[in-house]
Structure formats: C-alpha cells, structure tokens
Amino acid sequence: MQARTPSERSRRQRWSRLLLGLGPRRSALLLLLPSVAACESLAWGTQMALGGTAGWAPLLLAAGLCGVLPPLLALPLLQQLRQLEKQNLALEVRATRDELTGAFNRDWFMHVSEREFSRSRRYDADCALLMVDADRFRNINDRYGRTCGDALLREIVQASGRQLRSPDLLARFSGESVAVLLPQTDPLGALDVAERIRETIAALQVSWNGAAVGTTVSVGVASLGVGHATLESLISDADGALHAAKEAGRNCVRAAPIQPRRSGEAYPVISK
C-alpha cells in the first residue's frame, strides 16, 4: 500500500476536524447533498445510456435512496467520533493540568520549560524562574481542614496567575509549592513579579465557616546565567533562594546569586 504524503494526511485531518466541529446532524446534511447529487447524476447517465427506455421515476427513486442511505449510515459513526474527540480532549487536560488547582502540572511544566530554557541559552536571552511556597500551610489544614486548605491553594494559584503575562508559565510543582517560568525577564523584572505575587497573597482572604482564612508566601528567584547548564540547575538555585526566604522569617522574597551573562555582560548587583 502506498504511504500517504504529509499533505494528504493534513487534508484528512482538516476534514475530520471540520466534520467533528459541525456535529453529527449538520455533518450528515453536508454529506447528503453531494451524495444525492451524485446519485441523481448516475440515474440520469443510466437513463441516457439505455436510450430512455427505462422510466425516470424508478431510476430517480432508487438514486435518491442511494443518496440518502450513506449519510444516515454515517450518522452513528460521526456521533462516535465526536464522543471520542471529547474523551481525547479530557485525557489531554488530565495529562497537562493539576486536578485540584487547574494549573499546569509538574510534568508539563518541565516539558515546556525545558524547551524555553534551551531557547534562552541558545540566543543568550533573559529568563527567570520563581519558586513560590505557602507559609505554614500545614497549620491551616490542621485548624480548618484539608477542604479549606484546598480552597485557599486554588485562590493562591489564581491570584498568582493574575500577576503574569501570557508567555509566562505557572504550575503546581509539589504540595503547596508553585513554580513560575518567566521568559524574556531580567533579574529586576523577576524580583518585581515575585514581590507582586507576595503582596497579593498576603492580602488574600478566603471566607470559611465564618472565618477569614489567609496565609503568606515565601518566594525564591533564580535568573538564567552562564553557570546554568541545565534546567535542573536553575530550579535548584530557585529552590535554594526559597529556603533562604523561609529562614529569613517567611513572607519575603530572596534571590539566588546573580550570575554573569554568557556573553560576558554583567547584571547589576541586586540585593533583596
């Protein structure tokens, strides 16, 4: 069997998406019109070939039935395809999203961040990573219950996301920790984003059984430098800065030592 070319596969995919987007009923109608037209043309051609000896009515009726039957038979198949498309979409969401918060999960974050990290190193571009961790979150779970803790964590993720641009990537990294990748962001810009997130979460309150429940976050910042050969090394520096923020009393931002650019240009000295 001859293999299909990429252009042929692309055309088939476009047609599949078109039919699925139209839905089973509209797709059946779309298939009905050319099918009936083709069968009527066949009836006309047959009548001409027979020299007009056969009556038109039987031929047209048979052709009409032949034109109607294919779309009707295809309707269950189109419904099944639509159901499969929904299932595939649900599986894709589950594969990339954290079920509790709706943020990207760790695996997807690592996959996308690896690509962005490689691009930034290749073109000597700015890039930064934040590690955001809720302070004393276990106390909230112990006092108000895990359901309250889950609700607060969702609010933390949503509030953090509102401080980001569309190219930025936010994910639930582990437990109550959130990772944020900031492409095209220099160290000063990364510190500014980290401080905005910290201030936003500090003012956040969740109403729970008549009580206002809130928390603070500690944030570690690491900016891409010449010593970061891998994404893991950048994450490690951000994690180290996060531990420094915890040791400094929590509810604060700390940055890993700023490394020079690969091009040799030095970043300004930053103390936070």
C-alpha positions in Angstrom: 0.0 0.0 0.0 1.3 3.4 -0.9 2.0 5.7 2.0 0.1 8.9 2.2 2.1 12.1 1.8 2.1 14.8 4.6 -0.2 17.0 2.5 -2.7 14.1 2.2 -2.7 13.5 5.9 -3.1 17.2 6.6 -6.2 17.3 4.3 -7.7 14.3 6.0 -7.1 15.9 9.4 -8.7 19.1 8.3 -11.8 17.3 7.0 -12.0 15.3 10.3 -11.9 18.5 12.4 -14.5 20.1 10.1 -16.9 17.2 10.4 -16.4 17.0 14.2 -16.9 20.7 14.5 -20.1 20.7 12.6 -21.6 17.9 14.7 -23.4 14.7 13.6 -26.6 16.2 12.2 -25.0 19.1 10.2 -22.3 16.7 9.0 -24.9 14.2 7.8 -26.7 17.1 5.9 -23.4 18.1 4.4 -22.7 14.6 3.2 -26.3 14.2 2.0 -26.3 17.0 -0.6 -23.3 15.7 -2.7 -24.4 12.1 -2.2 -27.9 12.8 -3.6 -26.5 14.9 -6.4 -24.0 12.2 -7.4 -26.7 9.5 -7.4 -29.1 11.7 -9.4 -26.4 12.2 -12.0 -25.8 8.5 -12.1 -29.6 7.9 -12.7 -29.5 10.5 -15.5 -26.5 8.9 -17.1 -28.0 5.4 -16.8 -31.2 6.7 -18.5 -29.2 8.2 -21.3 -27.2 5.0 -21.8 -30.4 3.0 -22.0 -31.7 5.4 -24.6 -34.6 6.5 -22.5 -36.3 3.0 -22.5 -36.5 2.8 -18.7 -38.9 5.1 -16.9 -37.4 8.1 -15.0 -39.4 7.6 -11.8 -37.9 4.2 -10.7 -34.4 5.3 -11.5 -34.7 8.6 -9.7 -36.3 6.9 -6.6 -33.5 4.3 -6.5 -30.9 7.0 -6.9 -32.5 9.2 -4.2 -32.5 6.2 -1.8 -28.9 5.5 -2.6 -28.0 9.2 -1.9 -29.8 9.3 1.4 -28.6 6.0 2.9 -24.9 6.8 3.1 -25.3 9.9 5.4 -27.8 8.0 7.5 -25.4 5.1 8.0 -22.6 7.5 8.7 -24.5 9.4 11.4 -23.8 6.8 14.2 -20.1 6.8 13.2 -20.0 10.6 13.4 -21.5 10.5 16.8 -19.0 8.0 18.0 -16.1 10.2 16.5 -17.5 13.2 18.4 -17.6 11.2 21.7 -14.0 10.0 21.1 -12.9 13.6 20.4 -14.4 14.7 23.8 -12.7 11.8 25.6 -9.3 12.7 23.9 -9.7 16.3 25.0 -10.5 15.3 28.6 -7.4 13.0 28.6 -5.2 15.8 27.2 -6.4 18.1 30.0 -5.7 15.5 32.6 -2.3 14.9 31.2 -1.3 18.6 31.4 -3.3 20.1 34.3 -3.3 19.7 38.0 -6.7 18.3 39.1 -7.0 20.4 42.3 -5.9 23.8 41.1 -6.4 23.8 37.4 -2.8 25.0 36.9 -0.4 23.1 34.7 1.1 20.0 36.4 4.8 19.5 37.1 5.4 17.1 34.2 4.0 19.6 31.7 5.9 22.5 33.3 9.2 20.6 32.9 8.4 19.7 29.3 7.6 23.3 28.3 10.3 24.9 30.5 13.0 22.7 29.0 12.2 24.0 25.6 12.2 27.6 26.7 15.4 27.1 28.7 17.2 25.7 25.7 15.9 28.6 23.5 17.1 31.2 26.1 20.5 29.7 26.3 20.9 29.4 22.6 20.1 33.0 22.0 21.6 34.4 25.2 18.2 35.7 26.3 16.9 36.6 29.7 14.9 34.0 31.6 14.0 33.6 35.3 12.3 31.1 37.5 10.3 31.6 40.7 9.5 29.0 43.4 6.5 30.2 45.5 5.6 28.3 48.6 2.8 28.9 51.1 4.0 29.6 54.6 2.9 27.2 57.5 0.2 25.7 55.3 0.0 22.6 57.4 -1.3 24.7 60.3 -4.3 25.8 58.1 -5.0 22.2 57.2 -4.9 21.1 60.8 -7.1 24.0 62.0 -9.7 24.3 59.3 -9.4 21.0 57.4 -8.0 20.0 54.1 -11.0 21.2 52.2 -10.3 24.7 53.4 -6.7 24.3 52.5 -7.5 23.1 49.0 -9.8 26.2 48.5 -7.1 28.5 49.7 -4.5 26.8 47.4 -6.8 27.3 44.4 -7.1 31.0 45.3 -3.3 31.3 45.7 -2.8 29.8 42.2 -5.4 32.1 40.6 -4.1 35.2 42.3 -0.5 34.4 41.3 -1.6 33.8 37.7 -3.2 37.3 37.6 0.3 38.8 38.1 1.7 37.1 35.0 1.9 37.8 31.3 0.6 35.4 28.6 4.0 33.9 27.8 4.7 33.1 31.5 4.1 29.6 32.7 2.7 28.7 36.1 2.4 25.2 37.5 1.7 23.4 40.8 5.1 22.0 41.4 4.5 20.0 44.6 2.2 20.2 47.6 1.6 23.9 48.2 4.6 25.0 46.0 4.1 26.8 42.7 6.7 27.2 40.0 6.7 30.2 37.6 8.8 30.4 34.5 9.4 34.0 33.2 10.8 34.1 29.6 12.4 37.3 28.5 12.6 38.6 32.0 15.8 40.0 33.6 16.6 39.7 37.3 15.0 43.1 38.3 11.8 42.2 36.4 11.7 38.7 38.1 12.1 40.3 41.5 9.2 42.7 40.7 6.9 39.8 39.7 7.9 37.9 42.8 7.2 40.9 45.1 3.8 41.4 43.4 2.8 37.8 44.0 3.9 38.0 47.6 1.9 41.2 48.3 -1.1 39.8 46.5 -1.2 36.6 48.5 -0.5 38.4 51.8 -3.8 40.4 51.2 -5.7 37.3 50.1 -8.6 36.1 52.4 -10.9 33.1 52.0 -14.1 33.0 53.9 -14.5 29.7 55.6 -17.3 28.9 58.1 -17.5 32.5 59.2 -13.7 32.9 59.5 -11.3 34.8 57.2 -8.5 32.4 56.3 -5.3 33.6 54.7 -1.6 32.9 54.5 1.6 34.3 53.2 4.2 33.0 50.7 7.9 32.9 50.5 9.4 33.3 47.0 12.8 32.2 45.7 14.1 33.8 42.4 16.8 32.5 40.1 17.8 34.2 36.8 19.5 32.3 34.0 23.2 32.7 34.0 26.4 31.2 32.5 26.6 28.6 35.2 23.1 27.1 34.5 23.9 24.3 32.1 20.6 22.5 32.7 17.0 23.5 33.7 17.5 21.5 36.9 20.4 23.7 38.0 18.2 26.8 37.6 15.4 25.1 39.6 17.9 24.2 42.3 19.1 27.8 42.6 15.4 29.0 42.9 14.8 26.3 45.5 17.9 27.4 47.4 16.6 31.0 47.4 13.2 29.8 48.6 14.9 28.1 51.6 16.7 31.4 52.3 13.4 33.2 52.3 12.0 30.7 54.8 15.0 31.1 57.1 14.7 34.9 56.9 11.3 34.7 58.5 8.9 33.8 55.6 6.6 36.2 53.7 9.6 37.6 51.8 11.5 37.3 48.5 15.1 36.1 48.2 17.2 35.8 45.0 19.9 33.4 44.2 23.3 35.0 43.4 23.2 36.7 40.0 25.5 35.1 37.5 27.0 36.9 34.5 25.5 36.6 31.1 27.1 34.1 28.8 28.0 37.0 26.5 30.2 38.4 29.3 27.8 41.3 30.2 27.3 41.6 33.9 23.9 42.1 35.5 23.6 44.9 38.0 24.1 43.9 41.6 20.8 43.3 43.3 20.1 42.9 47.0 16.6 42.0 48.2 
